[in-house]
Amino acid sequence: MVREANSDFIEEKNKETNRPIKLFTIYDYDGEDNNLYFTNQRSNVTFDSQEYVSFPIEYDNISENTQGEIDSMQVTISNVSRLIQAYLENYDWCDKKVSIKTVWSDKLDDTDNYIEDIFYIDSYTADAHNAIFTLMSRYNVLNVVLPREVYSRNYCRYKEFKGTRCGYSGSETECDRSLQRCRELGNQRRFGGFPSVPQRPVVTG
C-alpha cells in the first residue's frame, strides 16, 4: 500500500501543536451504495463535501513493517447505543472496505491535504459495550481464509434464498432472512439463525 502526502500535509504533520483528525468510511454495508461515515472528533466534521458523524472510536496507530506494508490494526467502536450491533446482526461486514483518512482541523477546506489508508475488515467481535474490528490490507485478506458467520437470534446467516443451506423449495421469491419470515414460509427447521442466543449476543466474523 502506497501512502503519499503532499507538502502541505507534511508541513502540518510536523507542527508540534497540531493533532490529526481521523475520518472513517465503511463502504457499502448493505450492498446498495450506502456508506457509513464516522470521525473520532467530539463534533461532526465535513471534508470534501462529506459529513463524518462524531462517534466514540479508538484505534491502533498505523505502522508499516520492514517490507513497507501496512500491518493489521484494530478499531474499537462504541456499541453502547446498539447502533453498530444492529448493523452487524443484519449484514456481514467481513471483507468490507474501510478508508481511514488523516486530515487537519485547520486545513479542511483543502481537499488534497490528507493521507488515506485502505483496509478490509478481516474479523470482528461485539458485546454490549464495544465492537472491535481487525483490519488488514487487501494483500493479507486475499491470503487468509477465516470463518465468516454472524450468529444472530432473529436473522438467518444463509445469504442465498432457496440455496442448499436454506432448503426452501416453495413458490415465494423473496425472504428478508428474518425468523418471522422463515416461519411464514414454514421453513423454520432450516432457519440459519440462533434463536437460543441470549438477547445481547456476541457477534464474530
C-alpha positions, 0 to 999 in steps of 0.5 A: 500500500502506497501512502503519499502526502503532499507538502502541505500535509507534511508541513502540518504533520510536523507542527508540534501543536497540531493533532490529526483528525481521523475520518472513517468510511465503511463502504457499502454495508448493505450492498446498495451504495450506502456508506457509513461515515464516522470521525473520532472528533467530539463534533461532526466534521465535513471534508470534501463535501462529506459529513463524518458523524462524531462517534466514540472510536479508538484505534491502533496507530498505523505502522508499516513493517520492514517490507513497507506494508501496512500491518493489521490494526484494530478499531474499537467502536462504541456499541453502547447505543446498539447502533453498530450491533444492529448493523452487524446482526443484519449484514456481514461486514467481513471483507468490507472496505474501510478508508481511514483518512488523516486530515487537519482541523485547520486545513479542511477546506483543502481537499488534497491535504490528507493521507488515506489508508485502505483496509478490509475488515478481516474479523470482528467481535461485539458485546454490549459495550464495544465492537472491535474490528481487525483490519488488514490490507487487501494483500493479507485478506486475499491470503487468509481464509477465516470463518465468516458467520454472524450468529444472530437470534432473529436473522438467518446467516444463509445469504442465498434464498432457496440455496442448499443451506436454506432448503426452501423449495416453495413458490415465494421469491423473496425472504428478508432472512428474518425468523418471522419470515422463515416461519411464514414460509414454514421453513423454520427447521432450516432457519440459519439463525440462533434463536437460543442466543441470549438477547445481547449476543456476541457477534464474530466474523 
